[in-house]
Amino acid sequence: MTKSLWQFDPSSGGRPVPDAVRRATKAAILAHGQRHFTNRYRELEVRFKAQFCYVDAYVEPEEPVGDESELKLCRIRFFAPERWSLAIYSYAQERYEASVFADGGFVGLPQDGFDLAANLYLG
């Protein structure tokens, strides 16, 4: 009889984000953005849906063209307060693509995931 082994998949599953964790996560991401990305965006939006936290930045467009100043940065999946997985938005594929954190790990803190995506898209 073959035993099946459970493997962690950072691209599936997760748990709904509790309200207290939502508040703390939003505050941590906004504070991190203010400390490290000042003047690179007009506004950051941090929103939650089920097990996901979405982070978008609004920048001043080079030429005013409606609301095309939104930059989708990343989607972070909740497993536990200190365990989130990361997917960075791919404009080539027009979807979120699984990513590792800067340290090479599959799980990390939400502000570290935001940092990686913001460095990619906000410079």
Residue pairs with C-beta under 8 A, 6 or more apart in sequence:
8 106
10 77
10 85
10 86
10 98
10 106
10 107
11 77
11 85
11 87
11 98
13 51
13 77
13 79
14 50
14 51
14 52
14 77
14 78
14 79
14 85
15 51
15 78
15 79
15 80
16 50
16 51
16 78
17 25
17 48
17 50
17 51
17 52
17 53
17 78
21 78
21 81
22 48
22 53
24 81
25 46
25 53
25 110
26 46
28 109
28 110
28 111
29 44
29 46
29 53
29 55
29 110
29 111
29 114
30 44
30 46
31 111
32 111
32 114
32 115
33 41
33 44
33 114
33 118
36 115
36 118
37 118
37 122
40 57
40 59
40 118
40 122
40 123
41 57
41 58
41 59
41 71
41 122
42 57
42 58
42 59
42 60
42 69
43 57
43 58
44 55
44 56
44 57
44 58
45 54
45 55
45 56
45 57
45 58
46 53
46 54
46 55
47 53
47 54
47 56
48 54
51 77
51 78
52 75
52 76
52 77
52 78
53 75
53 76
53 77
53 78
53 84
53 110
54 72
54 74
54 75
54 76
55 73
55 74
55 75
55 76
55 114
55 117
56 70
56 71
56 72
56 73
57 70
57 71
57 73
57 118
57 121
57 122
58 69
58 70
58 71
59 69
59 71
59 122
60 69
61 68
61 69
71 121
71 122
72 89
72 96
73 88
73 89
73 114
73 117
73 118
73 121
73 122
74 86
74 87
74 88
74 89
74 96
74 99
74 113
74 114
74 116
74 117
75 86
75 87
75 89
75 96
76 84
76 85
76 86
76 87
76 110
76 113
76 114
77 84
77 85
77 86
77 87
78 84
79 85
79 107
82 109
83 107
84 107
84 108
84 109
84 110
84 113
85 98
85 106
85 107
86 98
86 99
86 100
86 101
86 108
86 113
86 116
86 117
87 96
87 97
87 98
87 99
88 96
88 97
88 99
88 116
88 117
88 120
89 95
89 96
89 97
89 117
90 96
90 97
99 113
99 116
100 106
101 107
101 108
101 112
101 113
101 116
102 112
102 115
102 116
103 112
